[in-house]
Amino acid sequence: MVIYGVTFLGACYIIGQLIGDYLAKLLGVQANVGGVGFAMLLLIVFHDFLHKRHFFPAESEKGVLFWSQMYIPVIVAMSATQNAALAINSGVLALLAGIIPVLMCFACIPLISKLSNKNLSADGNSL
């Protein structure tokens, strides 16, 4: 049933948020540290684990598929509620924490492109 897929996704989200909260307390930060990221990693790992063992029926996957299609609009909405002006006024560290990962991703694009081209044969199939 679709509701089981949504329940599975919700459980991963709650566990991810708890991990993010505990990590924040461990680091002495008064905010959630990577809760959504941990939730997505849990979702990927547990879904793959259950899917390989045929414990995740196709109907349940529809619930996960629905929310995976909603993920980007939800993240954009969450980002829109953050206070960017406060982050800029907080200092250089906040700016670097946003700029450096973006630049690293841009720098990795040519590398990934070259690696993927090396793995393709002349007919377009992987070696």
N, CA, C and O atoms as CSV, one atom per row, in Angstrom:
chain,resi,resn,atom,element,x,y,z
A,1,MET,N,N,0.832,-1.183,0.000
A,1,MET,CA,C,0.000,0.000,0.000
A,1,MET,C,C,0.878,1.249,0.000
A,1,MET,O,O,1.988,1.248,0.532
A,2,VAL,N,N,0.359,2.308,-0.606
A,2,VAL,CA,C,1.094,3.563,-0.719
A,2,VAL,C,C,1.398,4.141,0.656
A,2,VAL,O,O,2.461,4.727,0.863
A,3,ILE,N,N,0.473,3.979,1.592
A,3,ILE,CA,C,0.651,4.562,2.921
A,3,ILE,C,C,1.876,3.978,3.627
A,3,ILE,O,O,2.500,4.670,4.431
A,4,TYR,N,N,2.232,2.728,3.347
A,4,TYR,CA,C,3.425,2.141,3.967
A,4,TYR,C,C,4.699,2.825,3.466
A,4,TYR,O,O,5.651,3.015,4.222
A,5,GLY,N,N,4.704,3.187,2.193
A,5,GLY,CA,C,5.855,3.913,1.658
A,5,GLY,C,C,5.994,5.279,2.303
A,5,GLY,O,O,7.105,5.700,2.627
A,6,VAL,N,N,4.884,5.975,2.495
A,6,VAL,CA,C,4.914,7.285,3.147
A,6,VAL,C,C,5.323,7.128,4.612
A,6,VAL,O,O,6.062,7.960,5.138
A,7,THR,N,N,4.856,6.082,5.265
A,7,THR,CA,C,5.238,5.812,6.649
A,7,THR,C,C,6.725,5.518,6.750
A,7,THR,O,O,7.392,5.987,7.673
A,8,PHE,N,N,7.240,4.754,5.819
A,8,PHE,CA,C,8.665,4.435,5.768
A,8,PHE,C,C,9.484,5.718,5.630
A,8,PHE,O,O,10.479,5.909,6.328
A,9,LEU,N,N,9.055,6.588,4.725
A,9,LEU,CA,C,9.745,7.850,4.518
A,9,LEU,C,C,9.657,8.727,5.770
A,9,LEU,O,O,10.640,9.365,6.147
A,10,GLY,N,N,8.510,8.762,6.405
A,10,GLY,CA,C,8.343,9.540,7.633
A,10,GLY,C,C,9.223,9.037,8.755
A,10,GLY,O,O,9.785,9.831,9.509
A,11,ALA,N,N,9.351,7.722,8.875
A,11,ALA,CA,C,10.212,7.144,9.910
A,11,ALA,C,C,11.673,7.515,9.661
A,11,ALA,O,O,12.400,7.847,10.596
A,12,CYS,N,N,12.095,7.459,8.411
A,12,CYS,CA,C,13.473,7.863,8.076
A,12,CYS,C,C,13.686,9.335,8.396
A,12,CYS,O,O,14.758,9.716,8.867
A,13,TYR,N,N,12.678,10.167,8.145
A,13,TYR,CA,C,12.791,11.600,8.426
A,13,TYR,C,C,12.924,11.854,9.929
A,13,TYR,O,O,13.765,12.644,10.355
A,14,ILE,N,N,12.107,11.193,10.713
A,14,ILE,CA,C,12.155,11.387,12.167
A,14,ILE,C,C,13.499,10.916,12.728
A,14,ILE,O,O,14.098,11.600,13.557
A,15,ILE,N,N,13.965,9.767,12.286
A,15,ILE,CA,C,15.266,9.254,12.750
A,15,ILE,C,C,16.388,10.198,12.317
A,15,ILE,O,O,17.303,10.467,13.096
A,16,GLY,N,N,16.326,10.700,11.088
A,16,GLY,CA,C,17.331,11.646,10.609
A,16,GLY,C,C,17.338,12.931,11.414
A,16,GLY,O,O,18.404,13.463,11.722
A,17,GLN,N,N,16.158,13.437,11.760
A,17,GLN,CA,C,16.080,14.646,12.575
A,17,GLN,C,C,16.641,14.409,13.974
A,17,GLN,O,O,17.309,15.280,14.532
A,18,LEU,N,N,16.376,13.240,14.540
A,18,LEU,CA,C,16.937,12.921,15.860
A,18,LEU,C,C,18.461,12.846,15.808
A,18,LEU,O,O,19.141,13.340,16.707
A,19,ILE,N,N,18.993,12.229,14.757
A,19,ILE,CA,C,20.451,12.163,14.599
A,19,ILE,C,C,21.021,13.578,14.474
A,19,ILE,O,O,22.040,13.895,15.089
A,20,GLY,N,N,20.364,14.425,13.679
A,20,GLY,CA,C,20.812,15.811,13.514
A,20,GLY,C,C,20.771,16.596,14.823
A,20,GLY,O,O,21.666,17.396,15.095
A,21,ASP,N,N,19.731,16.370,15.640
A,21,ASP,CA,C,19.638,17.045,16.934
A,21,ASP,C,C,20.713,16.572,17.899
A,21,ASP,O,O,21.331,17.381,18.592
A,22,TYR,N,N,20.937,15.259,17.946
A,22,TYR,CA,C,21.975,14.728,18.839
A,22,TYR,C,C,23.374,15.170,18.401
A,22,TYR,O,O,24.231,15.445,19.241
A,23,LEU,N,N,23.603,15.237,17.096
A,23,LEU,CA,C,24.885,15.713,16.593
A,23,LEU,C,C,25.090,17.185,16.955
A,23,LEU,O,O,26.200,17.598,17.293
A,24,ALA,N,N,24.018,17.969,16.882
A,24,ALA,CA,C,24.101,19.381,17.255
A,24,ALA,C,C,24.452,19.537,18.730
A,24,ALA,O,O,25.282,20.371,19.091
A,25,LYS,N,N,23.817,18.732,19.581
A,25,LYS,CA,C,24.136,18.790,21.015
A,25,LYS,C,C,25.580,18.378,21.265
A,25,LYS,O,O,26.262,18.972,22.099
A,26,LEU,N,N,26.043,17.374,20.553
A,26,LEU,CA,C,27.421,16.909,20.691
A,26,LEU,C,C,28.415,17.995,20.284
A,26,LEU,O,O,29.469,18.140,20.902
A,27,LEU,N,N,28.076,18.757,19.241
A,27,LEU,CA,C,28.945,19.823,18.753
A,27,LEU,C,C,28.734,21.146,19.483
A,27,LEU,O,O,29.516,22.080,19.310
A,28,GLY,N,N,27.689,21.231,20.295
A,28,GLY,CA,C,27.398,22.461,21.019
A,28,GLY,C,C,26.726,23.526,20.167
A,28,GLY,O,O,26.863,24.720,20.434
A,29,VAL,N,N,25.996,23.092,19.136
A,29,VAL,CA,C,25.298,24.008,18.238
A,29,VAL,C,C,23.822,23.995,18.605
A,29,VAL,O,O,23.276,22.951,18.963
A,30,GLN,N,N,23.174,25.159,18.517
A,30,GLN,CA,C,21.757,25.235,18.866
A,30,GLN,C,C,20.873,25.151,17.628
A,30,GLN,O,O,19.948,25.947,17.467
A,31,ALA,N,N,21.153,24.203,16.768
A,31,ALA,CA,C,20.348,23.974,15.568
A,31,ALA,C,C,20.528,22.530,15.134
A,31,ALA,O,O,21.466,21.855,15.559
A,32,ASN,N,N,19.633,22.067,14.296
A,32,ASN,CA,C,19.740,20.718,13.758
A,32,ASN,C,C,20.879,20.680,12.750
A,32,ASN,O,O,20.977,21.545,11.881
A,33,VAL,N,N,21.739,19.676,12.869
A,33,VAL,CA,C,22.906,19.567,11.992
A,33,VAL,C,C,22.708,18.400,11.030
A,33,VAL,O,O,22.992,17.251,11.370
A,34,GLY,N,N,22.225,18.699,9.842
A,34,GLY,CA,C,22.127,17.684,8.797
A,34,GLY,C,C,21.008,16.681,8.944
A,34,GLY,O,O,21.111,15.573,8.418
A,35,GLY,N,N,19.953,17.026,9.634
A,35,GLY,CA,C,18.863,16.078,9.844
A,35,GLY,C,C,18.221,15.583,8.562
A,35,GLY,O,O,17.955,14.390,8.421
A,36,VAL,N,N,17.967,16.491,7.623
A,36,VAL,CA,C,17.345,16.105,6.352
A,36,VAL,C,C,18.307,15.243,5.546
A,36,VAL,O,O,17.890,14.285,4.896
A,37,GLY,N,N,19.592,15.580,5.584
A,37,GLY,CA,C,20.594,14.778,4.877
A,37,GLY,C,C,20.683,13.371,5.431
A,37,GLY,O,O,20.734,12.403,4.672
A,38,PHE,N,N,20.702,13.251,6.761
A,38,PHE,CA,C,20.717,11.927,7.375
A,38,PHE,C,C,19.449,11.151,7.018
A,38,PHE,O,O,19.502,9.943,6.786
A,39,ALA,N,N,18.319,11.841,6.976
A,39,ALA,CA,C,17.060,11.184,6.616
A,39,ALA,C,C,17.119,10.625,5.203
A,39,ALA,O,O,16.675,9.503,4.961
A,40,MET,N,N,17.663,11.395,4.269
A,40,MET,CA,C,17.748,10.923,2.887
A,40,MET,C,C,18.722,9.755,2.766
A,40,MET,O,O,18.466,8.811,2.018
A,41,LEU,N,N,19.837,9.811,3.497
A,41,LEU,CA,C,20.770,8.680,3.477
A,41,LEU,C,C,20.119,7.421,4.035
A,41,LEU,O,O,20.274,6.335,3.476
A,42,LEU,N,N,19.393,7.569,5.135
A,42,LEU,CA,C,18.684,6.414,5.706
A,42,LEU,C,C,17.663,5.861,4.720
A,42,LEU,O,O,17.532,4.647,4.561
A,43,LEU,N,N,16.948,6.758,4.065
A,43,LEU,CA,C,15.945,6.328,3.097
A,43,LEU,C,C,16.591,5.532,1.973
A,43,LEU,O,O,16.076,4.484,1.584
A,44,ILE,N,N,17.707,6.013,1.451
A,44,ILE,CA,C,18.384,5.323,0.352
A,44,ILE,C,C,18.900,3.963,0.806
A,44,ILE,O,O,18.688,2.958,0.126
A,45,VAL,N,N,19.571,3.928,1.947
A,45,VAL,CA,C,20.176,2.676,2.431
A,45,VAL,C,C,19.112,1.649,2.786
A,45,VAL,O,O,19.197,0.497,2.361
A,46,PHE,N,N,18.104,2.058,3.568
A,46,PHE,CA,C,17.077,1.106,3.989
A,46,PHE,C,C,16.201,0.663,2.821
A,46,PHE,O,O,15.806,-0.501,2.746
A,47,HIS,N,N,15.894,1.593,1.903
A,47,HIS,CA,C,15.091,1.211,0.737
A,47,HIS,C,C,15.833,0.183,-0.100
A,47,HIS,O,O,15.247,-0.813,-0.524
A,48,ASP,N,N,17.120,0.416,-0.341
A,48,ASP,CA,C,17.914,-0.534,-1.120
A,48,ASP,C,C,17.994,-1.886,-0.416
A,48,ASP,O,O,17.868,-2.933,-1.052
A,49,PHE,N,N,18.202,-1.857,0.891
A,49,PHE,CA,C,18.283,-3.091,1.681
A,49,PHE,C,C,16.980,-3.893,1.583
A,49,PHE,O,O,17.004,-5.098,1.333
A,50,LEU,N,N,15.847,-3.217,1.781
A,50,LEU,CA,C,14.553,-3.901,1.736
A,50,LEU,C,C,14.176,-4.326,0.311
A,50,LEU,O,O,13.585,-5.387,0.111
A,51,HIS,N,N,14.522,-3.495,-0.667
A,51,HIS,CA,C,14.178,-3.810,-2.057
A,51,HIS,C,C,14.938,-5.053,-2.542
A,51,HIS,O,O,14.364,-5.894,-3.233
A,52,LYS,N,N,16.208,-5.174,-2.191
A,52,LYS,CA,C,16.997,-6.331,-2.609
A,52,LYS,C,C,16.489,-7.622,-1.997
A,52,LYS,O,O,16.648,-8.690,-2.587
A,53,ARG,N,N,15.887,-7.542,-0.835
A,53,ARG,CA,C,15.371,-8.731,-0.153
A,53,ARG,C,C,13.876,-8.941,-0.398
A,53,ARG,O,O,13.254,-9.795,0.235
A,54,HIS,N,N,13.301,-8.157,-1.320
A,54,HIS,CA,C,11.896,-8.270,-1.717
A,54,HIS,C,C,10.942,-8.058,-0.550
A,54,HIS,O,O,9.875,-8.671,-0.505
A,55,PHE,N,N,11.316,-7.187,0.405
A,55,PHE,CA,C,10.444,-6.841,1.520
A,55,PHE,C,C,9.700,-5.538,1.271
A,55,PHE,O,O,8.925,-5.099,2.121
A,56,PHE,N,N,9.925,-4.911,0.113
A,56,PHE,CA,C,9.328,-3.617,-0.183
A,56,PHE,C,C,8.464,-3.768,-1.427
A,56,PHE,O,O,8.978,-3.681,-2.542
A,57,PRO,N,N,7.161,-3.994,-1.262
A,57,PRO,CA,C,6.291,-4.219,-2.423
A,57,PRO,C,C,6.189,-2.989,-3.325
A,57,PRO,O,O,6.449,-1.866,-2.893
A,58,ALA,N,N,5.812,-3.214,-4.563
A,58,ALA,CA,C,5.713,-2.142,-5.557
A,58,ALA,C,C,4.712,-1.072,-5.126
A,58,ALA,O,O,4.930,0.111,-5.388
A,59,GLU,N,N,3.636,-1.458,-4.480
A,59,GLU,CA,C,2.640,-0.486,-4.014
A,59,GLU,C,C,3.234,0.467,-2.986
A,59,GLU,O,O,2.922,1.658,-2.990
A,60,SER,N,N,4.089,-0.048,-2.103
A,60,SER,CA,C,4.717,0.801,-1.088
A,60,SER,C,C,5.708,1.762,-1.727
A,60,SER,O,O,5.901,2.875,-1.237
A,61,GLU,N,N,6.332,1.343,-2.808
A,61,GLU,CA,C,7.293,2.211,-3.486
A,61,GLU,C,C,6.618,3.435,-4.081
A,61,GLU,O,O,7.268,4.458,-4.290
A,62,LYS,N,N,5.326,3.345,-4.356
A,62,LYS,CA,C,4.605,4.501,-4.887
A,62,LYS,C,C,4.590,5.647,-3.882
A,62,LYS,O,O,4.658,6.813,-4.270
A,63,GLY,N,N,4.501,5.326,-2.601
A,63,GLY,CA,C,4.536,6.360,-1.568
A,63,GLY,C,C,5.887,7.045,-1.498
A,63,GLY,O,O,5.960,8.264,-1.344
A,64,VAL,N,N,6.960,6.267,-1.610
A,64,VAL,CA,C,8.306,6.834,-1.610
A,64,VAL,C,C,8.523,7.644,-2.883
A,64,VAL,O,O,9.114,8.723,-2.829
A,65,LEU,N,N,8.061,7.149,-4.017
A,65,LEU,CA,C,8.210,7.852,-5.286
A,65,LEU,C,C,7.496,9.200,-5.250
A,65,LEU,O,O,8.024,10.201,-5.736
A,66,PHE,N,N,6.299,9.225,-4.677
A,66,PHE,CA,C,5.548,10.481,-4.578
A,66,PHE,C,C,6.357,11.532,-3.837
A,66,PHE,O,O,6.497,12.662,-4.307
A,67,TRP,N,N,6.893,11.159,-2.670
A,67,TRP,CA,C,7.639,12.144,-1.882
A,67,TRP,C,C,9.001,12.444,-2.470
A,67,TRP,O,O,9.529,13.534,-2.248
A,68,SER,N,N,9.588,11.522,-3.211
A,68,SER,CA,C,10.862,11.840,-3.859
A,68,SER,C,C,10.649,12.897,-4.933
A,68,SER,O,O,11.542,13.705,-5.189
A,69,GLN,N,N,9.474,12.901,-5.566
A,69,GLN,CA,C,9.161,13.937,-6.549
A,69,GLN,C,C,8.848,15.271,-5.874
A,69,GLN,O,O,8.997,16.326,-6.491
A,70,MET,N,N,8.422,15.232,-4.633
A,70,MET,CA,C,8.111,16.448,-3.880
A,70,MET,C,C,9.318,16.997,-3.134
A,70,MET,O,O,9.245,18.091,-2.575
A,71,TYR,N,N,10.431,16.262,-3.111
A,71,TYR,CA,C,11.572,16.611,-2.272
A,71,TYR,C,C,12.156,17.975,-2.628
A,71,TYR,O,O,12.367,18.795,-1.735
A,72,ILE,N,N,12.420,18.241,-3.894
A,72,ILE,CA,C,13.046,19.506,-4.289
A,72,ILE,C,C,12.146,20.703,-3.964
A,72,ILE,O,O,12.647,21.679,-3.406
A,73,PRO,N,N,10.856,20.684,-4.278
A,73,PRO,CA,C,10.031,21.841,-3.884
A,73,PRO,C,C,9.979,22.051,-2.363
A,73,PRO,O,O,9.924,23.190,-1.898
A,74,VAL,N,N,9.997,20.976,-1.603
A,74,VAL,CA,C,9.984,21.108,-0.145
A,74,VAL,C,C,11.280,21.738,0.344
A,74,VAL,O,O,11.251,22.615,1.208
A,75,ILE,N,N,12.419,21.305,-0.196
A,75,ILE,CA,C,13.705,21.863,0.211
A,75,ILE,C,C,13.805,23.331,-0.183
A,75,ILE,O,O,14.342,24.137,0.577
A,76,VAL,N,N,13.297,23.691,-1.355
A,76,VAL,CA,C,13.305,25.098,-1.764
A,76,VAL,C,C,12.453,25.921,-0.806
A,76,VAL,O,O,12.843,27.024,-0.425
A,77,ALA,N,N,11.311,25.406,-0.421
A,77,ALA,CA,C,10.452,26.123,0.523
A,77,ALA,C,C,11.127,26.265,1.887
A,77,ALA,O,O,11.016,27.309,2.530
A,78,MET,N,N,11.830,25.210,2.329
A,78,MET,CA,C,12.533,25.290,3.610
A,78,MET,C,C,13.668,26.306,3.534
A,78,MET,O,O,13.900,27.048,4.489
A,79,SER,N,N,14.369,26.346,2.418
A,79,SER,CA,C,15.472,27.289,2.255
A,79,SER,C,C,14.963,28.723,2.229
A,79,SER,O,O,15.641,29.632,2.709
A,80,ALA,N,N,13.792,28.927,1.680
A,80,ALA,CA,C,13.238,30.275,1.598
A,80,ALA,C,C,12.912,30.841,2.975
A,80,ALA,O,O,12.843,32.059,3.143
A,81,THR,N,N,12.713,29.973,3.955
A,81,THR,CA,C,12.377,30.453,5.295
A,81,THR,C,C,13.603,30.748,6.137
A,81,THR,O,O,13.475,31.296,7.232
A,82,GLN,N,N,14.787,30.400,5.657
A,82,GLN,CA,C,15.993,30.668,6.423
A,82,GLN,C,C,16.372,32.140,6.299
A,82,GLN,O,O,16.059,32.789,5.301
A,83,ASN,N,N,17.036,32.649,7.304
A,83,ASN,CA,C,17.400,34.051,7.339
A,83,ASN,C,C,18.775,34.251,6.712
A,83,ASN,O,O,19.794,34.127,7.392
A,84,ALA,N,N,18.806,34.558,5.422
A,84,ALA,CA,C,20.068,34.735,4.717
A,84,ALA,C,C,20.802,35.979,5.187
A,84,ALA,O,O,22.032,35.983,5.238
A,85,ALA,N,N,20.072,37.037,5.533
A,85,ALA,CA,C,20.714,38.272,5.999
A,85,ALA,C,C,21.471,38.030,7.302
A,85,ALA,O,O,22.566,38.561,7.492
A,86,LEU,N,N,20.902,37.240,8.191
A,86,LEU,CA,C,21.576,36.917,9.446
A,86,LEU,C,C,22.836,36.101,9.188
A,86,LEU,O,O,23.849,36.298,9.859
A,87,ALA,N,N,22.783,35.183,8.216
A,87,ALA,CA,C,23.964,34.388,7.884
A,87,ALA,C,C,25.078,35.265,7.334
A,87,ALA,O,O,26.248,35.061,7.656
A,88,ILE,N,N,24.723,36.234,6.511
A,88,ILE,CA,C,25.737,37.134,5.955
A,88,ILE,C,C,26.343,38.000,7.050
A,88,ILE,O,O,27.553,38.231,7.058
A,89,ASN,N,N,25.517,38.481,7.974
A,89,ASN,CA,C,26.008,39.315,9.071
A,89,ASN,C,C,26.750,38.516,10.132
A,89,ASN,O,O,27.448,39.096,10.963
A,90,SER,N,N,26.610,37.191,10.119
A,90,SER,CA,C,27.249,36.354,11.131
A,90,SER,C,C,28.749,36.226,10.908
A,90,SER,O,O,29.476,35.841,11.823
A,91,GLY,N,N,29.213,36.537,9.726
A,91,GLY,CA,C,30.651,36.526,9.518
A,91,GLY,C,C,31.074,35.718,8.318
A,91,GLY,O,O,30.259,35.182,7.567
A,92,VAL,N,N,32.371,35.651,8.170
A,92,VAL,CA,C,32.990,35.009,7.021
A,92,VAL,C,C,32.753,33.502,7.028
A,92,VAL,O,O,32.585,32.904,5.965
A,93,LEU,N,N,32.735,32.882,8.196
A,93,LEU,CA,C,32.571,31.436,8.271
A,93,LEU,C,C,31.250,30.981,7.658
A,93,LEU,O,O,31.202,29.969,6.959
A,94,ALA,N,N,30.189,31.722,7.917
A,94,ALA,CA,C,28.884,31.368,7.345
A,94,ALA,C,C,28.914,31.479,5.828
A,94,ALA,O,O,28.342,30.641,5.131
A,95,LEU,N,N,29.578,32.508,5.317
A,95,LEU,CA,C,29.684,32.662,3.866
A,95,LEU,C,C,30.530,31.553,3.249
A,95,LEU,O,O,30.163,30.989,2.219
A,96,LEU,N,N,31.652,31.243,3.873
A,96,LEU,CA,C,32.526,30.193,3.351
A,96,LEU,C,C,31.851,28.828,3.396
A,96,LEU,O,O,32.066,28.001,2.509
A,97,ALA,N,N,31.041,28.587,4.416
A,97,ALA,CA,C,30.342,27.304,4.532
A,97,ALA,C,C,29.351,27.106,3.395
A,97,ALA,O,O,29.010,25.969,3.069
A,98,GLY,N,N,28.887,28.180,2.792
A,98,GLY,CA,C,27.994,28.062,1.651
A,98,GLY,C,C,28.714,28.105,0.323
A,98,GLY,O,O,28.348,27.392,-0.612
A,99,ILE,N,N,29.732,28.935,0.234
A,99,ILE,CA,C,30.413,29.147,-1.047
A,99,ILE,C,C,31.355,27.995,-1.398
A,99,ILE,O,O,31.378,27.544,-2.544
A,100,ILE,N,N,32.125,27.521,-0.434
A,100,ILE,CA,C,33.126,26.483,-0.718
A,100,ILE,C,C,32.504,25.198,-1.260
A,100,ILE,O,O,32.999,24.683,-2.263
A,101,PRO,N,N,31.442,24.647,-0.651
A,101,PRO,CA,C,30.864,23.420,-1.233
A,101,PRO,C,C,30.328,23.620,-2.651
A,101,PRO,O,O,30.425,22.718,-3.483
A,102,VAL,N,N,29.766,24.792,-2.929
A,102,VAL,CA,C,29.261,25.058,-4.276
A,102,VAL,C,C,30.417,25.080,-5.275
A,102,VAL,O,O,30.320,24.486,-6.350
A,103,LEU,N,N,31.501,25.754,-4.930
A,103,LEU,CA,C,32.665,25.794,-5.820
A,103,LEU,C,C,33.278,24.414,-6.002
A,103,LEU,O,O,33.734,24.082,-7.096
A,104,MET,N,N,33.295,23.604,-4.946
A,104,MET,CA,C,33.825,22.243,-5.059
A,104,MET,C,C,32.968,21.408,-6.008
A,104,MET,O,O,33.493,20.627,-6.801
A,105,CYS,N,N,31.668,21.575,-5.925
A,105,CYS,CA,C,30.782,20.845,-6.837
A,105,CYS,C,C,31.008,21.273,-8.285
A,105,CYS,O,O,31.065,20.437,-9.186
A,106,PHE,N,N,31.136,22.583,-8.500
A,106,PHE,CA,C,31.409,23.063,-9.851
A,106,PHE,C,C,32.737,22.524,-10.364
A,106,PHE,O,O,32.850,22.181,-11.541
A,107,ALA,N,N,33.735,22.446,-9.504
A,107,ALA,CA,C,35.051,21.948,-9.913
A,107,ALA,C,C,35.016,20.459,-10.231
A,107,ALA,O,O,35.814,19.987,-11.041
A,108,CYS,N,N,34.118,19.719,-9.616
A,108,CYS,CA,C,34.044,18.272,-9.831
A,108,CYS,C,C,33.310,17.900,-11.117
A,108,CYS,O,O,33.451,16.774,-11.596
A,109,ILE,N,N,32.542,18.808,-11.679
A,109,ILE,CA,C,31.766,18.486,-12.884
A,109,ILE,C,C,32.656,18.054,-14.043
A,109,ILE,O,O,32.364,17.030,-14.660
A,110,PRO,N,N,33.741,18.786,-14.380
A,110,PRO,CA,C,34.597,18.314,-15.484
A,110,PRO,C,C,35.257,16.967,-15.172
A,110,PRO,O,O,35.411,16.130,-16.063
A,111,LEU,N,N,35.642,16.759,-13.924
A,111,LEU,CA,C,36.259,15.491,-13.539
A,111,LEU,C,C,35.286,14.330,-13.714
A,111,LEU,O,O,35.650,13.287,-14.257
A,112,ILE,N,N,34.081,14.506,-13.265
A,112,ILE,CA,C,33.070,13.458,-13.405
A,112,ILE,C,C,32.758,13.214,-14.873
A,112,ILE,O,O,32.569,12.072,-15.292
A,113,SER,N,N,32.704,14.283,-15.649
A,113,SER,CA,C,32.446,14.148,-17.078
A,113,SER,C,C,33.549,13.348,-17.763
A,113,SER,O,O,33.262,12.472,-18.579
A,114,LYS,N,N,34.816,13.641,-17.437
A,114,LYS,CA,C,35.926,12.899,-18.032
A,114,LYS,C,C,35.910,11.440,-17.613
A,114,LYS,O,O,36.159,10.554,-18.430
A,115,LEU,N,N,35.616,11.182,-16.335
A,115,LEU,CA,C,35.569,9.802,-15.859
A,115,LEU,C,C,34.442,9.025,-16.514
A,115,LEU,O,O,34.611,7.851,-16.842
A,116,SER,N,N,33.297,9.660,-16.708
A,116,SER,CA,C,32.179,8.945,-17.327
A,116,SER,C,C,32.436,8.708,-18.805
A,116,SER,O,O,32.003,7.689,-19.343
A,117,ASN,N,N,33.127,9.617,-19.474
A,117,ASN,CA,C,33.449,9.424,-20.895
A,117,ASN,C,C,34.458,8.300,-21.077
A,117,ASN,O,O,34.397,7.584,-22.076
A,118,LYS,N,N,35.379,8.126,-20.148
A,118,LYS,CA,C,36.356,7.045,-20.249
A,118,LYS,C,C,35.697,5.680,-20.095
A,118,LYS,O,O,36.183,4.685,-20.632
A,119,ASN,N,N,34.597,5.640,-19.366
A,119,ASN,CA,C,33.918,4.374,-19.115
A,119,ASN,C,C,32.943,3.988,-20.224
A,119,ASN,O,O,32.329,2.923,-20.163
A,120,LEU,N,N,32.796,4.840,-21.233
A,120,LEU,CA,C,31.901,4.528,-22.341
A,120,LEU,C,C,32.704,4.086,-23.548
A,120,LEU,O,O,33.746,4.664,-23.857
A,121,SER,N,N,32.226,3.075,-24.220
A,121,SER,CA,C,32.884,2.636,-25.456
A,121,SER,C,C,32.357,3.467,-26.614
A,121,SER,O,O,31.527,4.353,-26.410
A,122,ALA,N,N,32.819,3.199,-27.810
A,122,ALA,CA,C,32.440,3.977,-28.991
A,122,ALA,C,C,30.944,3.888,-29.296
A,122,ALA,O,O,30.368,4.833,-29.835
A,123,ASP,N,N,30.313,2.770,-28.958
A,123,ASP,CA,C,28.889,2.614,-29.256
A,123,ASP,C,C,27.989,3.152,-28.143
A,123,ASP,O,O,26.766,3.049,-28.240
A,124,GLY,N,N,28.570,3.719,-27.096
A,124,GLY,CA,C,27.763,4.306,-26.036
A,124,GLY,C,C,27.434,3.383,-24.893
A,124,GLY,O,O,26.794,3.806,-23.930
A,125,ASN,N,N,27.850,2.139,-24.965
A,125,ASN,CA,C,27.603,1.201,-23.874
A,125,ASN,C,C,28.776,1.244,-22.895
A,125,ASN,O,O,29.911,1.517,-23.285
A,126,SER,N,N,28.496,0.976,-21.648
A,126,SER,CA,C,29.587,0.958,-20.677
A,126,SER,C,C,30.448,-0.294,-20.888
A,126,SER,O,O,29.975,-1.334,-21.345
A,127,LEU,N,N,31.720,-0.150,-20.537
A,127,LEU,CA,C,32.667,-1.238,-20.762
A,127,LEU,C,C,32.476,-2.383,-19.807
A,127,LEU,O,O,33.204,-3.373,-19.877
